[in-house]
Amino acid sequence: MHNKNIISLICLIATVFVFGGCASGNSSGSAVNSENIQELVKIEVLSADDSRSLKTIEDESNLHEFAKKTTFNESDYKTSDDTVLLDYKPIYIFIAYKAPAAVGSTDLEKIYDLTTYENTNIVRLKIAPDVVKNKKIPGDLLTYNFKISDDAIQYLNSIAIKN
């Protein structure tokens, strides 16, 4: 039971702080809360093979679309077991950043890495340890695998290669 509570907490943190969340009053869950979308200021897209930078997304409309298309919920949760993806080759890594919380700081803060894999709709989410302030959370509790829709995986793969 304790493990389920931790998973629920992490999913809640990921949903609220990482992916922008859903706007209240919309039962479809597709609208993004404008307050949370402001947190996302940059997405770096890397090749998983060699960590080569493929593109950087910084304009508000593309960040908004990214947050909207990558909003997960607890029912999408697959497992935190790393072995589920052993047979799949990583393709792209999306690194999300938010504006610094500290006054006067100009360094962006990493929120998470999202990795896509060949021939599967399962993506790996690694939440940055510094996202949860004043709380030390073990690294193994910050990595999760989600099964996402065909549309979402196609979107992620398309923006990685689109200029």
Secondary structure, DSSP 8 states (H G I E B T S, - for coil): -HHHHHHHHHHHHIIIIIS--B-TT-TTS-SB-HHHHTTEEEEEEEETTT--EEEEE-SHHHHHHHHHHT---GGGEEES-GGGGTTS-EEEEEEEEE--SSTT----EEEEEEEEETT-SEEEEEE-GGGSTT----GGGSEEEEE--HHHHHHHHHHHH--
